[in-house]
Amino acid sequence: MTAPDSPRDRTRRIRVAHVVTIYRGIVGMLEPKLVALAACDDLDVCCITAPRPDDLELPPPRVRQISCPMDRRVHPLRDTASIVTMARIFARERFDIVHSHSAKAGMIAALAARSAPVPFLVHTYHGLPFFAGQAAATYAACRALEALACRSRDFCLSQNLRDLPAIADLMGSADRVAYEGNGVDIADLVAKAGAQREAGAARFGAGRLRIALVSRLEPVKNVGDFLHVVRRLVAAGHDATAAIAGYGPERERLEALARRLGLSDRVAFLGWCPEVPGLLAAADVVMLTSRKEGIPRSLIEAMALARPVVATDVLGTQELVADGVTGYLCPCGDVAMLAQRVAALAADAGLRRALGDAGRQRVAEHFDDREIAARLAAFYRAAAGGARGRALKTGFVTPEPAGGPGGDPAGSPRVPGPFRERDRNHGDP
């Protein structure tokens, strides 16, 4: 790499590539941050993802995109081909920094970097792929694979606080780990929500109580519990209508469950939804029923739009939602309590406004994507200049927990027990 004090190093732009498994991960998750980074005069930012899918009307990303075939599913032959292709991209583009996201893209980038010139490799954990409640064999395999990938990484970032000790253990040093956080560009989000509100409202049915959930449709997101919440609300006499924006392998099963629960005319499965800001703005309540999260972007967006939220009390949501202040947290699997909290909000417009306003303030203070982008830009400059280890941690800050310093509910000090199937108070029919 060019010496930090050379004239070329002071004048050339720092080439940064963000690696994400699927194309939708850029358009739906990282794009605002990448656009903010690309606006820096000294950064040349691009993204590497799987090719743009033909079956969805997705816009092109606002930064340069390079295609590399990747898939969330494990497939040894295809994954090997992805690693080879990624290594060729690294060799051709000669990036100064490669920044990977998600377990699959992170592993592919880490293995590709072993045979290609990557001066600095950093990975962001959007929640660890191994967590309490997994089958023992799955947990051990996921942890072993992450430990292998971390041998190639120079630094790791985490979207939440609770994962930091485990990531430091994977990296072998807390000096090479820092809290990145997650956030939204509030001004941009509010503008989009205003323009899309009518279209978002049209995504709901005719019911008076509008409930939204934005999530991938996969087992860890536990969306079946959301459907059971809607059923309980309808059975209790609430004129509820729900919209689920997201895609994933569980969609057919969840649509069948909705039919068995008699919710076909109450729940809309939207798939990829370009007007998510408008959908959230039009909702009375926004929910998330996951078994674990990194820091859930859908709830950050809902809170930024002053929508009250109801979510499961799990890793990730605990650091975002202050129970009873910005929304409600309920034990994972406790469908009755989740429904009670939504019903309380449905009955009290003043409570909805109070929780929504508090949520908007919390996001503005701790989850602003522009500030995160500024910290990342400084991090890239330091890394490109040769800084390593503890010297790279100085620009990152640790936010106050959701419940205040040391208070409950605070995400960091409070550790929930593992989710167990027997903890459910219902069963899918």
ZAMARGU-4260 file (C-alpha; in steps of 0.2 Angstrom, whole numbers, plus 5000, padded with zeros to 4 digits):
<rodrens>
0) 5000/5000/5000 | 5006/5018/4997 | 5015/5026/5011 | 5003/5037/5021 | 5014/5052/5019
5) 5017/5051/5000 | 5010/5064/4988 | 5000/5051/4979 | 4992/5045/4996 | 4986/5063/5000
10) 4978/5066/4983 | 4970/5050/4977 | 4953/5045/4982 | 4951/5030/4994 | 4943/5016/4985
15) 4930/5007/4996 | 4919/4992/4992 | 4904/4987/5002 | 4900/4968/5000 | 4882/4963/5003
20) 4875/4946/4998 | 4859/4951/4989 | 4855/4966/4978 | 4840/4971/4989 | 4852/4973/5004
25) 4859/4988/4996 | 4843/4996/4989 | 4833/4993/5005 | 4846/4994/5019 | 4863/5002/5015
30) 4860/5014/5001 | 4857/5030/5011 | 4874/5027/5020 | 4883/5023/5004 | 4877/5039/4996
35) 4882/5049/5011 | 4900/5041/5010 | 4901/5043/4991 | 4898/5062/4993 | 4915/5064/5002
40) 4927/5070/4989 | 4941/5059/4995 | 4931/5042/4994 | 4927/5032/4979 | 4913/5020/4985
45) 4905/5006/4976 | 4895/4990/4981 | 4897/4972/4976 | 4881/4961/4977 | 4872/4947/4968
50) 4865/4952/4951 | 4849/4963/4951 | 4834/4950/4951 | 4823/4950/4936 | 4807/4946/4945
55) 4806/4962/4955 | 4805/4980/4950 | 4820/4987/4959 | 4828/5003/4956 | 4847/5004/4952
60) 4858/5008/4967 | 4864/5026/4968 | 4882/5020/4969 | 4892/5010/4957 | 4887/4991/4958
65) 4898/4976/4953 | 4889/4960/4951 | 4895/4944/4960 | 4884/4928/4960 | 4880/4925/4979
70) 4866/4916/4988 | 4860/4916/5006 | 4859/4897/5006 | 4874/4886/5008 | 4879/4877/4992
75) 4898/4872/4992 | 4900/4872/4973 | 4891/4889/4970 | 4900/4897/4985 | 4917/4892/4979
80) 4913/4900/4962 | 4907/4915/4972 | 4924/4916/4981 | 4934/4914/4965 | 4924/4928/4956
85) 4925/4939/4971 | 4944/4937/4972 | 4945/4942/4953 | 4935/4957/4957 | 4947/4962/4971
90) 4962/4959/4960 | 4955/4969/4946 | 4948/4984/4956 | 4962/4985/4969 | 4952/4992/4983
95) 4960/5001/4998 | 4946/4995/5009 | 4933/4981/5008 | 4919/4982/5020 | 4907/4967/5021
100) 4890/4964/5028 | 4880/4949/5033 | 4886/4931/5036 | 4887/4924/5018 | 4895/4940/5010
105) 4907/4941/5025 | 4913/4924/5023 | 4915/4925/5004 | 4924/4942/5006 | 4936/4935/5019
110) 4941/4919/5009 | 4943/4929/4993 | 4954/4942/5002 | 4966/4928/5006 | 4971/4927/4988
115) 4968/4945/4982 | 4976/4961/4986 | 4965/4969/5000 | 4975/4980/5011 | 4961/4982/5024
120) 4946/4971/5027 | 4932/4976/5039 | 4916/4967/5043 | 4900/4974/5051 | 4889/4962/5061
125) 4870/4965/5059 | 4868/4953/5073 | 4878/4937/5075 | 4873/4922/5065 | 4874/4911/5081
130) 4863/4915/5095 | 4854/4908/5111 | 4840/4896/5106 | 4849/4888/5090 | 4851/4870/5089
135) 4868/4866/5097 | 4876/4859/5081 | 4870/4875/5071 | 4877/4886/5084 | 4894/4878/5084
140) 4895/4877/5065 | 4890/4896/5063 | 4903/4901/5077 | 4917/4891/5069 | 4914/4898/5052
145) 4914/4916/5059 | 4930/4912/5069 | 4938/4907/5052 | 4932/4922/5043 | 4939/4934/5057
150) 4956/4927/5054 | 4956/4937/5038 | 4948/4953/5045 | 4958/4968/5051 | 4943/4975/5061
155) 4925/4972/5065 | 4910/4983/5069 | 4894/4979/5077 | 4877/4987/5075 | 4872/4983/5093
160) 4881/4984/5110 | 4877/4966/5116 | 4887/4957/5103 | 4903/4967/5106 | 4911/4954/5118
165) 4907/4939/5107 | 4915/4948/5092 | 4930/4953/5102 | 4932/4934/5106 | 4931/4930/5088
170) 4944/4943/5084 | 4955/4939/5098 | 4956/4957/5104 | 4944/4970/5109 | 4956/4983/5101
175) 4950/4978/5084 | 4931/4979/5088 | 4920/4994/5089 | 4901/4999/5090 | 4895/5006/5073
180) 4876/5007/5077 | 4862/5008/5064 | 4852/5023/5059 | 4842/5032/5046 | 4843/5049/5037
185) 4828/5057/5046 | 4825/5071/5034 | 4826/5060/5019 | 4814/5047/5027 | 4802/5060/5032
190) 4801/5068/5015 | 4798/5051/5007 | 4785/5046/5020 | 4776/5063/5016 | 4776/5059/4997
195) 4771/5041/4999 | 4758/5042/5013 | 4743/5040/5002 | 4751/5025/4993 | 4756/5017/5009
200) 4738/5019/5016 | 4731/5010/5001 | 4742/4995/5005 | 4731/4992/5020 | 4713/4984/5020
205) 4698/4993/5025 | 4700/4991/5044 | 4702/5006/5056 | 4717/4999/5066 | 4732/4998/5054
210) 4746/4987/5060 | 4762/4986/5049 | 4777/4974/5050 | 4792/4976/5039 | 4804/4961/5039
215) 4812/4947/5029 | 4801/4931/5030 | 4813/4919/5038 | 4812/4908/5054 | 4822/4920/5065
220) 4809/4934/5061 | 4795/4924/5069 | 4782/4932/5059 | 4769/4918/5063 | 4767/4926/5080
225) 4762/4943/5071 | 4748/4934/5063 | 4742/4926/5079 | 4742/4944/5087 | 4731/4950/5073
230) 4719/4935/5075 | 4718/4939/5094 | 4714/4957/5090 | 4701/4953/5078 | 4693/4940/5090
235) 4692/4954/5103 | 4682/4965/5092 | 4696/4976/5085 | 4693/4981/5066 | 4711/4977/5062
240) 4720/4977/5046 | 4738/4972/5044 | 4752/4974/5030 | 4768/4964/5030 | 4781/4971/5019
245) 4796/4959/5015 | 4801/4943/5006 | 4809/4927/5010 | 4808/4908/5011 | 4793/4908/5024
250) 4781/4917/5013 | 4771/4902/5007 | 4770/4895/5024 | 4764/4911/5032 | 4751/4914/5019
255) 4744/4897/5022 | 4744/4901/5041 | 4735/4917/5038 | 4721/4908/5028 | 4720/4895/5042
260) 4718/4909/5055 | 4704/4917/5044 | 4714/4932/5040 | 4715/4932/5021 | 4705/4948/5021
265) 4714/4956/5035 | 4732/4953/5031 | 4741/4959/5015 | 4758/4951/5010 | 4766/4965/5000
270) 4783/4957/4996 | 4796/4970/4990 | 4787/4987/4994 | 4795/5002/4987 | 4784/5014/4998
275) 4789/5007/5015 | 4791/5025/5022 | 4773/5029/5017 | 4767/5012/5024 | 4775/5015/5041
280) 4768/5033/5041 | 4750/5027/5038 | 4751/5014/5051 | 4744/5016/5069 | 4756/5004/5076
285) 4772/4996/5069 | 4777/4978/5076 | 4792/4966/5075 | 4791/4949/5083 | 4808/4943/5080
290) 4818/4930/5090 | 4834/4942/5089 | 4839/4957/5079 | 4855/4967/5076 | 4847/4985/5078
295) 4831/4983/5068 | 4830/4996/5054 | 4811/4995/5052 | 4808/5000/5070 | 4821/5014/5068
300) 4811/5021/5053 | 4794/5019/5062 | 4801/5029/5077 | 4808/5042/5066 | 4791/5044/5059
305) 4784/5046/5077 | 4775/5029/5076 | 4773/5019/5092 | 4781/5002/5091 | 4777/4985/5099
310) 4791/4972/5098 | 4798/4957/5106 | 4811/4959/5121 | 4826/4952/5112 | 4844/4957/5108
315) 4844/4972/5097 | 4826/4979/5100 | 4831/4981/5119 | 4845/4994/5114 | 4832/5004/5103
320) 4815/5003/5112 | 4813/5010/5129 | 4798/5000/5136 | 4783/5011/5140 | 4793/5027/5134
325) 4795/5025/5115 | 4785/5009/5113 | 4782/4992/5121 | 4793/4976/5123 | 4785/4959/5127
330) 4793/4942/5130 | 4797/4933/5114 | 4782/4921/5111 | 4770/4930/5122 | 4756/4933/5109
335) 4744/4938/5122 | 4754/4952/5129 | 4759/4958/5112 | 4740/4959/5108 | 4736/4968/5124
340) 4749/4981/5121 | 4743/4984/5103 | 4725/4985/5110 | 4730/4998/5123 | 4738/5009/5109
345) 4722/5007/5098 | 4711/5013/5112 | 4722/5029/5116 | 4727/5041/5103 | 4736/5052/5116
350) 4747/5037/5121 | 4751/5034/5103 | 4756/5052/5101 | 4767/5052/5117 | 4776/5036/5113
355) 4778/5041/5095 | 4785/5058/5099 | 4798/5050/5112 | 4803/5038/5099 | 4807/5051/5086
360) 4817/5061/5099 | 4827/5045/5103 | 4831/5041/5085 | 4836/5059/5082 | 4848/5058/5097
365) 4856/5041/5094 | 4852/5034/5077 | 4856/5047/5064 | 4863/5038/5048 | 4872/5054/5043
370) 4882/5054/5059 | 4886/5036/5057 | 4892/5039/5039 | 4903/5053/5045 | 4911/5041/5058
375) 4914/5028/5045 | 4922/5041/5033 | 4934/5046/5047 | 4937/5027/5050 | 4941/5024/5032
380) 4953/5038/5031 | 4963/5032/5046 | 4963/5014/5040 | 4970/5020/5023 | 4983/5030/5032
385) 4990/5015/5041 | 4981/5016/5058 | 4977/4999/5065 | 4969/4992/5081 | 4965/5004/5095
390) 4969/5019/5085 | 4954/5015/5074 | 4942/5015/5089 | 4943/5033/5093 | 4930/5040/5082
395) 4916/5028/5087 | 4905/5032/5102 | 4894/5021/5113 | 4876/5027/5115 | 4866/5028/5131
400) 4855/5012/5133 | 4836/5013/5129 | 4832/5014/5148 | 4845/5027/5153 | 4862/5024/5162
405) 4861/5007/5170 | 4842/5007/5170 | 4829/4995/5165 | 4825/4993/5151 | 4842/4995/5145
410) 4848/4984/5131 | 4866/4982/5137 | 4864/4977/5155 | 4849/4966/5154 | 4852/4949/5146
415) 4836/4939/5141 | 4835/4920/5142 | 4835/4910/5126 | 4819/4908/5117 | 4812/4890/5118
420) 4798/4883/5108 | 4790/4878/5124 | 4789/4896/5129 | 4775/4899/5117 | 4757/4901/5123
425) 4749/4896/5107 | 4752/4884/5093 | 4750/4886/5074 | 4735/4876/5069
</rodrens>
